[in-house]
Amino acid sequence: MLGLNKKDATLLLLVAILALCAPFILNPFPEGSALAQFNAGYPDLMQRFVIFGIFAIGFNILFGLTGYLSFGHAAFLGVGSYSAVWMFKLLSMNVIPAIILSMIVSGLFAVVIGFVSLRRSGIYFSILTLAFAQMSFNLAYSVLTPITNGETGLQLTLNDPRILGESATADGSIPVTNLFGLEMRSTFQMDVGAWLFQFNVGYYLCAFIMLLAFYLSLRIFRSPFGMMLRAVKSNQQRMRYTGLNPRPYTLAAFVISGMYAGLAGGLMASMDPLAGAERMQWTASGEVVLMTILGGAGTLIGPVLGAGFIKYFENIFSKINDNVLHGWFSFMPDGLEDFVVGIVHPFIGKGWHLTLGILFMLVVIFLPGGLVEGGQRIARALRKDKSDDKSNAKSNPAE
Amino acid sequence: MDAFILQILNGLDKGSAYALIALGLTLIFGTLGVVNFAHGALFMIGAFCSVTLSKLLNLSYEVVDPTKKDFLGRPLVEKHTYIESWFGPETGAAIIDWSVPLAILFSIPIMIGIGFVMERGLIKHFYKRPHADQILVTFGLAIVLQEIVKYFYGANPIPTPAPAAFTGSFDFGTMLGFDPNTVIYPYWRLVYFSFAALIIGAVFAFLQFTTFGMVVRAGMADRETVGLLGINIDKRFTIMFGLAAAVAGLAGVMYAPINSPNYHMGMDFLVLSFVVVVVGGMGSLPGAVAAGFLLGILESFASMNEIKSLIPGIDQIIIYLVAIIILLTRPRGLMGRKGVMED
């Protein structure tokens, strides 16, 4: 199916089902119940899941396949956001031209940066990409203010031209982003008993694009081109000796992943039409590195998992406060309860980054393959147990 | 001419911070071959050592003085710091005033301890793993250290004043024959620069003139041979890691009065000091120092109004621009050696 073997097709199908049913899956707890705060099925968060999923998939094409660790990928995300917002300001509020422009601009940007940075490898490459990203960030804050609107961030206003659209709606407000008239923010709500499910147009657009992006990365992973990228990672020297020049391949991978980042940026602006320079800062680049590694670099599903994992816990963990904790541990005797809450306190709420940092270190130390490797290990251990049981039943191994 | 000198002076203090951090980074890289992204966090911890010491020295107890009344008519509650009651009011006040320089003594054991724990507990296990893994795990460590500091000290910068004797500025202009008030330079920045020069000199002297330093240099050049000669090079490299941590910490301690410490100052400096190390050449100590001062001074020149009006925005990007140009024209940096980081 679609040029995939059976295993990959199943994976794609699985991701598709997960993405389509996300409003159900992420909302397992009834409204108003004590666990409702763990629900993640609201449009804003679901959009972020898939958008960062796209970003991480793209990053993984570069880092997972070629092993080049870019510390400046957020620059492409920022450039994508800016170009999308400009499209909204100048052309129309339709998201399609905005997304296309953001991919083209970030792709061109990636060609320039990649052409220069890929002349070096290893840590030098990381530093070069970091330098370029910081340069763009600093410029966006200072000199490029006419284009980026500096610290305030680029926003829509009532007197933007919008040639193909309207500057302002009939009631004098700024028009909203749409897909041929279908508003991004419109949400269909479904009440099923105590549950409230929300189906958001913007989310489904992002999810659809994420599926396309995922499919493309699947094809890249399985293609001869993907094989070449792996060759770059495993042994460039040998690749050169066989008469192949690694640079065009790495540049192509860099540009593709830059365009993925631009796409994510464009989608981000389509969901919420503003763009700020802080999206380009190197901490944002660090975030996508965290997502990819946490999920599992070089695996197909890993980056998506990592992005979802980080965004979910970022939202949920930071909402938990001491009162909630006291509620959970209220079954304990008073002194013990306060003690436990005191211990957990630094890791929740504003301390979420501490938890993330520790988790990330543990993953790098013990599970270099990320969550995917963890899952595989568990699966293998389970299978081993089963097969051990069988063999034990048949014969007693001499030991 | 006077503006020229002023910019050089302005560049020196930032340049010395870059040089000190980069020195430690490249020392760790040259000895252990580890890319340490947590080095900026060590700088930050150093700065918070001086915050901690000044807080400790300001610990006080309350005394109720029934003979005096405050404006609400209640007995007056007076705060006395312990230090003042132990050492007498004058000595005590002087000790509190000099808390930042005293923090140098306070921070050295702490920083060396942190360095040891980091190396033995974590980084030791990453010698054989790829550089990308080292970068990632130390990046995670940097986040953790930063968040711990944030938890205890809050997210806002904490002002930590220099001793009263060093407030005010020094008029260089009159000394060199310019008009008064054209080239003025705060005393503390002068102190910082001299301190940095002293530390850099001490590190170089230690490596150049002691037997220990000689062994370490030999180990940097060829680790295996030194090991074959029956020297426990690992132990010495661990000590060097502690030393590098102490250098970064001291840079932070003394930097506290220049910029009030906040929890993300380490990350801000880390990015720049990595650029400095790469410009100077990975693993080259003189390169790191030279590049640190060079970039610091270039940065302050680029922030001159004349140059900014010529090339807008240059002050924001000059360091990165120089780094890109140098990396592309001199792949090993200014003074990099052959064979370092080239596999």
HADDOCK unambig.tbl for C-alpha pairs under 7 A between the chains (distance, minus, plus):
assign (segid A and resid 127 and name CA) (segid B and resid 275 and name CA) 6.66 0.50 0.50
assign (segid A and resid 128 and name CA) (segid B and resid 324 and name CA) 6.48 0.50 0.50
assign (segid A and resid 131 and name CA) (segid B and resid 320 and name CA) 5.14 0.50 0.50
assign (segid A and resid 135 and name CA) (segid B and resid 317 and name CA) 5.29 0.50 0.50
assign (segid A and resid 135 and name CA) (segid B and resid 320 and name CA) 6.57 0.50 0.50
assign (segid A and resid 138 and name CA) (segid B and resid 316 and name CA) 5.75 0.50 0.50
assign (segid A and resid 138 and name CA) (segid B and resid 317 and name CA) 6.87 0.50 0.50
assign (segid A and resid 139 and name CA) (segid B and resid 313 and name CA) 6.55 0.50 0.50
assign (segid A and resid 139 and name CA) (segid B and resid 316 and name CA) 6.80 0.50 0.50
assign (segid A and resid 142 and name CA) (segid B and resid 313 and name CA) 6.52 0.50 0.50
assign (segid A and resid 143 and name CA) (segid B and resid 312 and name CA) 6.38 0.50 0.50
assign (segid A and resid 143 and name CA) (segid B and resid 313 and name CA) 5.21 0.50 0.50
assign (segid A and resid 346 and name CA) (segid B and resid 151 and name CA) 6.94 0.50 0.50
assign (segid A and resid 353 and name CA) (segid B and resid 147 and name CA) 6.75 0.50 0.50
assign (segid A and resid 354 and name CA) (segid B and resid 143 and name CA) 6.91 0.50 0.50
assign (segid A and resid 354 and name CA) (segid B and resid 144 and name CA) 5.26 0.50 0.50
assign (segid A and resid 354 and name CA) (segid B and resid 147 and name CA) 5.38 0.50 0.50
assign (segid A and resid 357 and name CA) (segid B and resid 140 and name CA) 4.97 0.50 0.50
assign (segid A and resid 357 and name CA) (segid B and resid 141 and name CA) 6.75 0.50 0.50
assign (segid A and resid 357 and name CA) (segid B and resid 143 and name CA) 5.46 0.50 0.50
assign (segid A and resid 357 and name CA) (segid B and resid 144 and name CA) 5.13 0.50 0.50
assign (segid A and resid 358 and name CA) (segid B and resid 140 and name CA) 6.91 0.50 0.50
assign (segid A and resid 358 and name CA) (segid B and resid 144 and name CA) 6.30 0.50 0.50
assign (segid A and resid 360 and name CA) (segid B and resid 140 and name CA) 6.01 0.50 0.50
assign (segid A and resid 361 and name CA) (segid B and resid 137 and name CA) 5.39 0.50 0.50
assign (segid A and resid 361 and name CA) (segid B and resid 140 and name CA) 5.28 0.50 0.50
assign (segid A and resid 361 and name CA) (segid B and resid 141 and name CA) 6.73 0.50 0.50
assign (segid A and resid 364 and name CA) (segid B and resid 133 and name CA) 6.91 0.50 0.50
assign (segid A and resid 364 and name CA) (segid B and resid 137 and name CA) 6.02 0.50 0.50
